[in-house]
């Protein structure tokens, strides 16, 4: 007989205070060994890989991003109006499938591969001024500027605008911060600025198509359906934002891990073909995206537990990615490891799997290949300062590194 989730005797963990540091990873792993489900201040956290996958592929569980205002007690009409706009992140069912179907040809591995030479150029240009001294504050010198020129190239946007993109992304991604209630005006200002920018960019590209993502999206059509102006704007905004904050944080996470595993760094430098596996292991071991949120669109029964309509659950990617029933030696870091089955969940799973996953993987692979060749004997050069656990996309705020100068 099924039991109401509210009647279960479960431990409580504040999900917004869990980071990806070794201590927190061990804490979640210990918790997951005893409980696949725990309470948090908003609802429930799912800690096992199998159960995270089950929820993420079940279409009855909807994206919780549409509930951000409600979860943060925000009544600001300006913010609420922006939340009501069409979004591939929060749409569900047939509408979500339509958007994915129309845009997915623009996000294939081949589309990402055509940017690999440019990625290599960008990362080399960033490393060039560092090699003489062999010292860097890596977040500022490399992570912050790396993804934006690539996004500009992808969209066909002027490269001079990369700093503006970075500032917008930083501001808007505060929607996933536990400080959102205090940042509403800043988030809205950045959102409106980027919407104006993207609208003008789309208008210019309609009259002059190029070999870029924006032109591909404008041309996207299936059985007479095309993307509307509002949908185009939404998708380009999503590319700019997700393609910026996730990549720069994930690269910083990866380098922090490698600085703590010099043998693995040397191995990658000697064998650049390991970049693909190294990227996947970096996503698994220390992911910049630590979880996601879903809510029950109806009463849902799962594992003899009834989750009433509206119940919030948070699949923990930290728990899933360190699940000992799925990964051998999950608390260890091994760039030769093969991830079978569903693999790590840092890029999501199911219908909302990261649309830009191929681009993100290519960016990390190219960066790690170049960096492992040009930054030998990598090591920490001071204390890592981590971003607060309450931010949505997480990683080092400061990462001082040293390496052998050339």
Helices and strands as residue ranges (DSSP letters): E 3-4, G 5-7, G 15-17, H 22-34, E 37-39, E 44-46, H 49-56, E 61-63, G 64-67, H 68-71, H 77-83, H 93-103, G 104-107, H 109-113, H 116-128, E 135-137, H 138-138, I 139-143, H 144-155, G 159-161, H 162-172, G 173-176, G 180-182, H 184-207, H 213-219, E 221-222, E 225-226, H 229-259, H 262-270, G 272-274, H 275-285, E 294-296, E 300-302, E 305-307, E 312-315, H 317-321, G 350-352, H 357-374, E 379-380, E 385-386, E 396-398, E 400-402
